[in-house]
Amino acid sequence: MLNVNLEGMGINMSQCTQILKHLQEGKPITPLEALNLFGVFRLAARISNLREQGHKIITGKMKSGGKEFASYYIPQQPPVIDVNEDQIS
């Protein structure tokens, strides 16, 4: 796995780690975004690596300028609200 240095932050994370963090923040990612943000040329391969590690990543399709491309995201769980019976009227 290749490492990319995040300039100005002093952080060195693998491409998979950077992509996973991005997805876990609720942000989808496309191949062009992966290239611009993290220097990742083969996003589909990195997504495959993450899936092999057990991460549930969904592939969507997007269209722009007559071209179709993949967009990847992690489904977000709705927040769990703990409510006491005393609070319900």
C-alpha positions in Angstrom: 0.0 0.0 0.0 1.3 3.5 -0.8 1.6 6.3 1.7 0.6 9.8 1.0 1.9 12.7 3.2 -0.8 15.1 4.1 1.0 18.4 3.7 1.0 20.8 6.6 -0.6 18.3 9.0 2.4 16.1 9.7 0.2 13.1 9.2 1.2 10.1 7.1 -1.7 7.8 6.4 -2.2 5.0 3.9 -4.5 5.7 1.0 -7.0 3.2 2.4 -7.0 4.9 5.7 -7.5 8.3 4.2 -10.4 7.1 2.0 -12.0 5.2 4.9 -11.9 8.3 7.1 -13.4 10.4 4.4 -16.3 7.9 4.0 -16.8 7.5 7.7 -17.3 11.3 7.9 -20.4 10.7 5.7 -18.8 12.1 2.6 -19.1 10.1 -0.7 -16.1 9.9 -3.0 -15.6 9.7 -6.7 -12.4 8.7 -8.6 -11.7 12.3 -9.5 -12.1 13.4 -5.9 -9.8 10.6 -4.7 -7.1 11.7 -7.1 -7.4 15.4 -6.2 -7.7 14.8 -2.4 -5.3 11.9 -1.8 -3.4 11.2 -5.0 -5.3 7.9 -5.5 -5.3 6.8 -9.1 -7.0 3.4 -8.5 -10.0 4.2 -6.2 -11.9 1.0 -7.1 -8.9 -1.1 -6.0 -8.7 0.8 -2.7 -12.4 0.3 -2.2 -12.0 -3.4 -2.8 -9.2 -3.5 -0.2 -11.5 -1.8 2.3 -14.4 -4.2 1.5 -12.0 -7.2 2.1 -11.3 -5.7 5.5 -15.1 -5.9 6.2 -16.2 -2.3 5.6 -19.7 -2.0 4.0 -19.2 0.4 1.1 -22.0 1.1 -1.4 -21.3 1.9 -5.1 -23.6 4.4 -6.7 -23.5 5.7 -10.3 -23.3 9.3 -11.2 -23.6 11.1 -14.6 -21.9 14.3 -15.5 -21.2 15.7 -19.0 -22.6 12.6 -20.6 -20.2 10.4 -18.7 -21.0 7.8 -16.1 -18.8 7.1 -13.1 -18.8 5.5 -9.7 -19.4 7.2 -6.4 -18.7 5.3 -3.2 -20.3 5.9 0.3 -20.9 4.2 3.6 -24.6 4.1 4.7 -25.0 6.2 7.8 -26.9 4.8 10.7 -29.5 7.1 12.2 -28.7 8.3 15.7 -30.0 6.3 18.6 -31.9 8.4 21.1 -32.1 7.1 24.6 -35.4 8.1 26.1 -36.5 7.4 29.7 -40.2 6.4 30.2 -40.5 9.4 32.6 -39.8 11.8 29.7 -42.7 10.5 27.6 -46.0 12.2 28.4 
